[in-house]
Amino acid sequence: MNRDDVAAHIAKVPGTRVNFFERPHPSEYEVGIAEQDGSYWVYWSSERASIRAESHFHDESDALREFLDLLSLEHQRRELFGGGSRP
């Protein structure tokens, strides 16, 4: 798994907020991955940008898989409960 594969998958879930290697902090209702000090931080945030789940990885491929798992969970949350969409 590589970044291009994941970027293609992100395009299939429009409306879901993602931070794909863009910044080192979460926004509300977001799934993110960031590279920090040689490792990868993967997270899922709530409406107040607090962390619901987070993991740290040394292997980018493992981090990308976790990112996709959390992206799927956020997509399911949006389908069930709505909210968290940008105007």
N, C-alpha and C positions, 0 to 999 in steps of 0.2 A: 504494500500500500504506500502511495506517495501523495504529496500535496496536490498534484493535478487531479488524481482520482477523487480526493475529498472535495476539491473545489467544484468538480462536476456534480458531485452529490448535493452540495449546498445549493446549487442552482435548481435542484428538484424540489426544494422545500421553501418556496417563496414566502416571505412574510415572517419567517423565523429569524430572530436577531442572532447574529454571529459575530464573534471577534476572532477572525482567522489570521493570527500572527500580526495584528495591527497595533495593539496597545497593551500595556501591562496591567490593566485594571478592568473590572467588570462594569457593565451597565445593567439596567434592569431587564429582567426576562431575557437572558442572553446565554448562549453556549459559547465558550471561548477556549482558545488555545494560544499560548504565548511561549516564546522561548526566553528563558531567563537563566543566566549563568551556566550555560551548557546543558540545561535540562529543560523539560517541557512541562508547563503547568496547564492542566485541563480543568475547566470548571463549568458549573451551571448555576445561574443566579436567579434570585427571586425579584419581586416587584420593587424592592428597595435596594437592589444590587447587592444584597447579602448572599453569601455562598450557600447553595443547597448541597452541592457535592463538589469535591475537588480531589485531584490526584496529581502526583508528580511522577515523571518518567524520565529515564535516561535515553531510552530508545524512541526515536521519532515515530516509527511505525506503530508501536504500542500506544503512544499518545494519540495518534490519528484514529486508531480503532476506538479508543475510549471517547474521543471527541464525537465520532459518528454515533456511538451508543447514546451519549447524552443528547445529541441533536435529535435522535429519534424520540427520546423521552419528552423533550420540549415540544416537538411536533405533535405528539399524542396529547400532551397537556393542553395545547392550543385548540386542538380539535374537540376535546371534551369540555373545556371550561372557557375557551376564548380568552380575550384580553392579551395584554402585552404586545399589542401591535403598534407600529408607528403610524402617525397620521399621514 
